[in-house]
C-alpha cells in the first residue's frame, strides 16, 4: 500500500446513549482499529455541546494509550489558542514518556466551540498579544528542547524529556496553514471534510510540498463504505457543511445550522450562515479506495485520516472495518 490509513473519532453522541457508553464506543473502536491495521487514531476537541463527548483530547488520549499496545494515538487536535504552549508540551511529553513512539500532537487553530465556551476556557488568562504562529512556534521549540537564548523563556524545558518526542501535526484547511506547517518543519493535515474546495486543497498541497518536500502530508476525508453502492449513498444522504461568516472576516465550520446561528449571536458581530454540500466519499470499499488512490496521486498524500459522519454507531463501525487495511488486503484490493 502506497499510503497509510488512520481514523478520526469525535465520540459522537447518539440519542438515548449515555456519555459513559459513548466514550466506551470510542474505546471499542480504537481496539478494533488496532486489530484492523490502522496506523493512527485521533480524537477531537469540542466544547459545550451535546453532539459529541470529546472535550479533552489529552485526557482521552492517555486512556486510549492504556487500552492499546501498538497503534499511534493523538489529538485531532488540541485547540492551542486556549492553552499555554508550555503546559501542552508537558502533557504530551508525559504521554510520550509513558508510551514512546505512539503519541501524536495534533494542533488546531479553531476554537472548538462557541464564543461562550471560548470565554470560559480563557477565563482569567492575561492576553499577551501573541498570535497563533508565535504560540505554535514556541510549542515546537519546547517539544524539540530548542528555546532560543534570546527568548524570554530561555533555558526552560518541558519535562519529563521523553525517549521519543511526540510527532507534531498542524491541522488546517487553508493554504496559509499549509505554509505555516512547512515553515515550522512539521507535518500537515488538511481537513477536506471542513473545506471541500478542490482548488484550496490543490494549492495547499502544492504549497506544503514546495516549502517542505520531506514533510508528511495527511488528508482528512469524510468516507462512508457499505457492501453496496446504493447503501453507501443512502447513508451519505444529503449531508451539509454549515459555515458562519462574521463581519470581521472570520469564518468557522459548525455541525448544525442551530450552532452556527448561536455562534453568530454570541460573537456580537453581524453574521451570515450558509450551507454547502458536504464532500463525502461513499461507495463500496473498492470504490472508496479508488477515490483515495486518485487523491493520493493528485496531491501526493502520505496518509488519509478517515472520518465517517453517520449517526448509527453500528454503521460507522462497519464502514471503518470495510475500509481497514487488513480487510481490504483480504479481498485483494491493495497491491
LINGI-V509025 format. One record per residue. RES is the residue in one letter. BURIAL is + if it has 24 or more other C-alpha atoms within 12 Angstrom, else -. D_CENTER is the distance of its C-alpha to the mean C-alpha in Angstrom with 2 decimals. Layout:
[[RES BURIAL D_CENTER] [RES BURIAL D_CENTER]]
//
This chain:
[[X - 22.49] [X - 21.50] [X + 17.73] [X + 15.51] [X + 13.35] [X + 10.47] [X + 9.05] [X + 6.20] [X + 8.61] [X + 8.95] [X + 12.57] [X + 14.25] [X + 17.78] [X + 20.61] [X - 23.93] [X - 26.38] [X - 24.01] [X - 23.94] [X - 20.98] [X - 22.28] [X - 22.23] [X + 18.77] [X + 17.33] [X + 19.78] [X + 18.31] [X + 14.97] [X + 17.31] [X - 19.19] [X + 16.29] [X + 15.14] [X + 18.85] [X + 19.27] [X + 16.28] [X + 18.05] [X - 21.32] [X + 20.22] [X + 19.15] [X + 15.37] [X + 14.30] [X + 11.29] [X + 9.59] [X + 6.41] [X + 6.99] [X + 6.10] [X + 8.79] [X + 11.29] [X + 14.95] [X + 18.34] [X + 17.54] [X + 19.15] [X + 16.67] [X + 14.06] [X + 14.98] [X + 11.92] [X + 13.10] [X + 13.26] [X + 10.55] [X + 13.06] [X + 15.73] [X + 14.05] [X + 12.97] [X + 16.66] [X + 17.94] [X + 16.02] [X + 17.21] [X - 20.65] [X + 20.54] [X + 19.72] [X - 21.38] [X + 19.73] [X + 16.16] [X + 13.61] [X + 11.55] [X + 8.87] [X + 6.78] [X + 3.13] [X + 5.18] [X + 8.95] [X + 10.49] [X + 13.16] [X + 15.67] [X + 16.72] [X + 17.42] [X + 19.75] [X + 18.28] [X + 21.03] [X + 20.04] [X + 16.37] [X + 17.96] [X + 20.44] [X + 18.04] [X + 16.17] [X + 19.57] [X + 20.93] [X + 18.26] [X + 18.87] [X + 22.58] [X + 22.48] [X + 20.43] [X + 20.91] [X + 18.86] [X + 16.25] [X + 13.86] [X + 10.65] [X + 10.07] [X + 6.78] [X + 8.18] [X + 7.71] [X + 10.98] [X + 11.09] [X + 13.20] [X + 11.25] [X + 14.68] [X + 18.13] [X + 20.60] [X - 22.39] [X - 19.58] [X + 18.83] [X - 22.56] [X - 22.64] [X + 19.86] [X - 21.76] [X - 25.14] [X - 27.67] [X - 25.61] [X - 27.72] [X - 26.21] [X - 27.28] [X - 26.17] [X - 23.62] [X - 20.95] [X + 17.26] [X + 18.36] [X - 20.90] [X + 18.64] [X + 16.14] [X + 19.28] [X + 20.86] [X + 17.92] [X + 18.04] [X + 21.81] [X + 21.63] [X + 19.45] [X + 22.02] [X + 24.95] [X - 26.07] [X - 26.68] [X - 29.50] [X - 33.01] [X - 33.09] [X - 30.13] [X - 31.17] [X - 29.49] [X - 31.08] [X - 31.66] [X + 28.92] [X + 26.84] [X + 23.82] [X + 25.47] [X - 25.65] [X + 25.19] [X + 23.36] [X - 24.93] [X - 21.71] [X + 19.32] [X + 15.57] [X + 13.67] [X + 11.95] [X + 9.12] [X + 8.93] [X + 6.13] [X + 8.57] [X + 10.69] [X + 14.10] [X + 16.75] [X + 17.09] [X + 13.63] [X + 14.45] [X + 17.82] [X + 16.71] [X + 14.58] [X + 17.67] [X + 20.07] [X + 18.59] [X + 18.47] [X + 14.88] [X + 12.38] [X + 10.39] [X + 7.46] [X + 8.70] [X + 7.24] [X + 10.58] [X + 10.25] [X + 10.35] [X + 13.00] [X + 15.30] [X - 17.83] [X - 18.88] [X - 20.73] [X + 17.89] [X + 15.83] [X + 19.08] [X - 19.84] [X + 16.47] [X + 16.75] [X + 20.41] [X + 19.99] [X + 17.60] [X + 19.96] [X - 23.01] [X - 22.16] [X + 20.54] [X - 21.96] [X - 21.00] [X + 17.29] [X + 14.55] [X + 13.00] [X + 10.06] [X + 9.80] [X + 7.33] [X + 10.17] [X + 11.70] [X + 14.48] [X + 17.41] [X + 20.07] [X + 23.48] [X + 26.89] [X - 28.16] [X - 26.96] [X - 28.56] [X - 26.71] [X + 23.28] [X + 24.29] [X - 25.52] [X + 22.27] [X + 20.38] [X - 23.10] [X - 22.85] [X + 19.40] [X + 18.72] [X + 16.21] [X + 17.65] [X + 17.79] [X + 19.98] [X + 21.86] [X + 23.57] [X - 26.91] [X - 25.65] [X - 23.53] [X - 20.11] [X + 18.07] [X + 15.17] [X + 13.56] [X + 14.50] [X + 14.76] [X + 18.56] [X - 21.53] [X - 22.75] [X + 19.73] [X + 20.04] [X + 23.76] [X + 23.39] [X + 21.05] [X + 23.68] [X - 26.49] [X - 25.02] [X + 24.34] [X - 28.09] [X - 27.80] [X - 28.90] [X + 26.10] [X + 25.60] [X + 23.35] [X + 22.76] [X + 21.46] [X + 20.35] [X - 20.25] [X + 16.86] [X + 16.20] [X + 16.21] [X + 17.46] [X + 19.94] [X + 22.99] [X + 24.36] [X + 22.57] [X + 24.81] [X + 23.94] [X + 20.15] [X + 20.62] [X - 22.93] [X + 20.40] [X + 17.84] [X + 20.85] [X - 21.70] [X + 18.35] [X + 18.53] [X - 22.04] [X - 21.54] [X + 18.73] [X + 18.98] [X + 15.60] [X + 15.42] [X + 12.79] [X + 11.02] [X + 7.98] [X + 9.71] [X + 9.09] [X + 12.60] [X + 13.67] [X + 17.11] [X - 18.76] [X - 20.70] [X + 19.34] [X - 21.88] [X + 20.89] [X + 17.16] [X + 18.44] [X + 20.93] [X + 18.56] [X + 16.41] [X + 19.80] [X + 21.26] [X + 18.57] [X + 18.46] [X + 20.07] [X + 23.02] [X + 23.79] [X + 23.84] [X - 25.87] [X - 28.37] [X - 28.97] [X - 29.36] [X - 26.83] [X - 25.28] [X - 27.92]]
//
